[in-house]
Amino acid sequence: MMEQVMMNLVVNARDAMPKGGKISITTTAVDFDKTQSTAHSDRRPGHFVCLTVSDTGCGMDAEMLKRIFEPFFSTKEPGKGTGLGLATVHGIVAQHQGWVEVDSEVGAGTTFRVYLPAAVKPVVEATPQAPVASIQRGTETILLVEDEFKVRQLIGQTLRVLGYRVYEAANGQEAVILWQRHGPEIDLLLTDMVMPEGMTGLELTEQLRVLKPGLKAIISSGYSTEITQLGQLNKAGIVYLPKPYQAKVLAEVVRTCLDKKS
C-alpha cells in the first residue's frame, strides 16, 4: 500500500511538470503537542513519521485543493487520468490512522505531507528468504483490458515474454469487439476494475461469461475502496490482483488462475 501511495504522489507530481522540474522526496520524524495539533483538523498529539513529496510544477488554486481527494475528480484532460490517484492515497493513509496535508500555489508547485503514526516497537529484521523459484510461464491466450496505455503496454510485453498470446483492449467496449473476433481462443480475461466508457471490469467479466461460462478471470485495481468488493469477486470465482505488482507476482497469479479447476 505504501508503494501505491508513493507511486500516485510521484506520478501526480510528474504530470504537474509537463516541461520538466524537480521532485523532492523526504522523510522526517515529527512530534506534535496539544498546541501544534490544533493547526490542522486531522492533527493530534503524538509521534509520527512524515513522508513529503514536493514538486515545482503548475500548482493548484484554493478551489482545486478543496476537491483533490474526491474520487474521479481530476484536473487533467479527459483520457489523461482516472481521478482516483489521490483518492487512493487518502484512503490508504486514513486506513492506517494517518492524514495528508497539502500546500500549493498556482505557478509555485505543490507539497504533499503524509503523516503516519510511528511504530512503538523496534523493527525486527526480516528472515532471509529462500531463493525465488523460476518465473512460471505458459502458452495460453489472454485478453488484457487496461485503459492506461503505458501500463497496458508493459503488462502485454511481460505476458508475451512469458510465452502467452495477448490481445489488448483499452476499455470494455473494445474488449467485447475483440471477443467477437477471438472469443473461442481466449483462455483468460485480465482486466482493470475501473475503466472509462462506463463498463467496469466486473461487468465485463459477467458479460463475457454469459458467452463463455467458466471463463477464467483476474480483476486488478489500485483503488483501495474496491477491496470491499473482494467477497463478491471470490464468490464469482474471480481472482483479485492489487496494483502495483511485480512481473513475478503477475506470472504466479496468471498461472495459478489458469491451472485452477473450474
C-alpha positions in Angstrom: 0.0 0.0 0.0 2.9 2.4 0.7 4.1 1.6 -2.9 0.7 2.8 -4.1 0.9 6.0 -2.1 4.4 6.7 -3.4 3.5 5.9 -7.0 0.4 8.0 -7.0 2.1 11.1 -5.4 5.1 10.9 -7.7 3.0 10.4 -10.9 0.8 13.3 -9.8 4.0 15.5 -9.4 5.4 14.4 -12.7 2.1 15.3 -14.5 2.2 18.7 -12.9 5.5 19.4 -14.7 5.0 18.8 -18.4 8.1 21.0 -19.2 10.2 19.4 -16.5 11.0 20.3 -13.0 12.1 18.8 -9.7 10.5 16.3 -7.4 11.8 16.0 -3.8 11.0 13.1 -1.5 11.9 13.2 2.1 11.0 11.5 5.4 11.2 13.0 8.9 10.2 12.2 12.4 7.6 14.7 13.9 6.2 15.2 17.3 3.0 17.2 17.8 2.0 18.5 21.2 -1.5 19.7 22.1 -0.8 23.2 20.8 0.6 22.1 17.4 -2.2 19.6 16.9 -4.8 22.3 16.6 -3.1 23.8 13.5 -4.8 21.2 11.2 -8.1 19.5 11.6 -6.6 16.0 11.4 -3.6 16.5 13.6 -3.4 15.0 17.1 -0.7 14.9 19.7 1.9 12.1 19.3 4.9 10.8 17.4 4.6 10.5 13.7 6.6 9.8 10.5 6.1 12.4 7.8 6.6 11.5 4.1 6.9 14.6 2.0 6.6 14.8 -1.8 7.2 18.2 -3.4 7.2 19.4 -7.0 8.0 22.6 -8.8 5.0 22.3 -11.1 2.0 24.3 -12.0 0.4 24.2 -8.6 -3.3 24.4 -7.7 -5.7 27.1 -6.6 -7.9 27.0 -3.5 -10.9 25.6 -5.3 -8.9 22.6 -6.6 -7.4 22.0 -3.2 -10.8 21.5 -1.7 -11.6 18.7 -4.1 -8.4 16.8 -4.9 -9.2 13.8 -2.7 -12.7 13.3 -4.2 -12.9 10.1 -6.3 -13.0 10.8 -10.1 -12.1 14.5 -9.6 -9.2 15.3 -12.0 -7.5 18.5 -13.2 -6.1 16.6 -16.2 -7.5 16.5 -19.7 -10.1 13.8 -20.5 -8.4 10.4 -21.0 -5.2 11.6 -19.2 -6.2 10.3 -15.7 -8.9 8.5 -13.8 -9.2 10.9 -10.9 -8.5 8.0 -8.5 -4.8 8.5 -7.6 -5.2 11.0 -4.8 -8.4 9.4 -3.6 -6.4 6.2 -3.3 -3.7 8.0 -1.3 -6.2 9.5 1.1 -8.0 6.1 1.6 -4.8 4.2 2.3 -3.4 6.8 4.7 -6.7 7.1 6.6 -6.9 3.3 6.9 -3.5 3.4 8.7 -4.7 6.2 11.2 -2.8 8.9 9.3 -3.7 12.0 7.4 -2.4 14.1 4.4 -1.7 17.8 4.4 -1.3 19.8 1.1 0.3 23.1 0.3 0.0 24.5 -3.2 0.1 27.8 -5.1 -0.6 28.3 -8.8 2.8 28.5 -10.6 4.7 27.7 -7.4 4.4 23.9 -7.1 2.8 21.6 -4.6 3.8 19.8 -1.4 2.1 16.7 0.0 2.9 15.7 3.5 1.7 12.2 4.6 1.7 11.7 8.4 1.6 8.2 9.8 1.8 7.0 13.4 5.4 6.0 14.3 6.0 2.4 15.4 6.2 2.0 19.1 8.2 -1.3 18.9 11.6 -1.9 17.4 11.6 -3.2 13.9 12.6 -6.8 13.7 14.9 -7.6 10.8 13.3 -9.9 8.2 14.5 -13.5 8.0 16.4 -14.1 4.8 14.1 -15.5 2.2 14.7 -18.7 0.3 15.8 -18.4 -3.4 12.8 -17.4 -5.6 11.6 -20.2 -7.9 11.8 -19.5 -11.6 9.0 -17.4 -13.1 6.1 -19.5 -14.3 5.3 -19.4 -18.0 2.5 -20.5 -20.3 1.2 -20.7 -23.9 -2.5 -19.8 -23.4 -4.3 -16.8 -24.9 -5.1 -13.8 -22.6 -7.4 -10.8 -23.2 -5.8 -7.9 -21.4 -8.0 -4.8 -20.7 -6.3 -1.7 -19.3 -7.1 1.9 -20.1 -3.7 3.4 -19.3 -1.6 2.9 -22.5 1.8 2.6 -20.9 0.6 0.2 -18.2 -1.2 -1.9 -20.8 1.9 -2.0 -23.0 4.1 -3.1 -20.1 1.8 -5.8 -18.9 1.3 -7.1 -22.5 5.1 -7.2 -23.1 5.6 -9.1 -19.8 3.0 -11.7 -20.7 4.4 -12.2 -24.2 7.9 -12.7 -22.8 6.4 -15.4 -20.5 5.1 -17.2 -23.6 1.4 -16.1 -23.6 -0.5 -14.8 -26.6 -2.1 -11.5 -25.8 -5.0 -9.4 -27.2 -5.1 -5.8 -25.8 -8.1 -3.5 -25.3 -8.3 -0.1 -23.7 -11.9 -0.5 -22.3 -14.8 -2.8 -22.0 -16.3 -1.9 -25.4 -13.0 -2.7 -27.2 -12.8 -5.9 -25.3 -16.2 -7.0 -26.4 -15.3 -6.4 -30.0 -12.1 -8.4 -29.7 -14.1 -11.2 -28.0 -16.4 -11.3 -31.0 -13.4 -12.0 -33.2 -11.3 -14.2 -30.9 -13.6 -15.4 -28.2 -13.0 -19.2 -28.7 -9.3 -18.7 -28.4 -9.3 -16.8 -25.2 -8.4 -18.7 -22.0 -8.2 -15.9 -19.5 -9.5 -12.3 -19.0 -7.1 -9.9 -17.2 -8.9 -6.6 -16.7 -8.7 -3.4 -14.7 -11.7 -2.7 -12.4 -12.3 1.0 -13.1 -12.3 1.9 -16.8 -13.7 4.7 -19.0 -16.7 4.3 -21.2 -19.0 3.2 -18.4 -18.2 -0.5 -18.0 -16.3 -1.9 -15.0 -14.1 -4.9 -15.1 -16.7 -6.9 -13.1 -19.4 -6.0 -15.6 -17.2 -7.0 -18.5 -16.4 -10.3 -16.8 -20.1 -11.1 -16.2 -20.9 -10.2 -19.8 -18.2 -12.4 -21.3 -19.1 -15.3 -19.0 -22.6 -15.3 -20.5 -20.9 -16.1 -23.8 -18.3 -18.5 -22.3 -19.4 -19.9 -18.9 -16.4 -20.6 -16.6 -14.1 -18.1 -18.3 -11.1 -17.6 -16.0 -10.8 -14.0 -14.9 -8.4 -11.8 -13.0 -9.5 -8.3 -11.9 -6.8 -5.8 -10.9 -7.1 -2.4 -9.1 -5.1 0.1 -7.3 -8.1 1.9 -5.7 -8.3 0.8 -2.1 -12.1 1.2 -1.7 -12.7 -1.5 -4.2 -11.3 -4.0 -1.7 -14.8 -4.0 -0.3 -15.9 -6.0 -3.4 -13.5 -8.9 -2.7 -16.3 -11.0 -1.3 -18.3 -10.6 -4.5 -15.2 -11.4 -6.6 -14.4 -14.5 -4.6 -17.9 -15.7 -4.8 -17.8 -15.4 -8.6 -14.5 -17.3 -8.8 -12.7 -14.1 -9.9 -9.1 -13.6 -8.8 -8.2 -10.1 -7.4 -4.7 -8.7 -8.2 -3.9 -5.4 -6.3 -1.8 -2.8 -8.1 1.0 -2.1 -8.4 2.5 -5.6 -8.8 5.8 -7.1 -9.9 6.2 -9.3 -13.0 6.9 -12.3 -10.8 3.6 -11.8 -9.0 1.7 -11.3 -12.3 3.2 -14.5 -13.6 2.3 -16.5 -10.5 -1.3 -15.2 -10.3 -1.9 -15.8 -14.0 -0.5 -19.3 -13.9 -2.5 -20.2 -10.7 -5.7 -18.8 -12.2 -5.3 -20.8 -15.4 -4.4 -24.0 -13.6 -7.4 -23.7 -11.2 -10.2 -26.2 -11.8 -13.4 -24.6 -13.0 
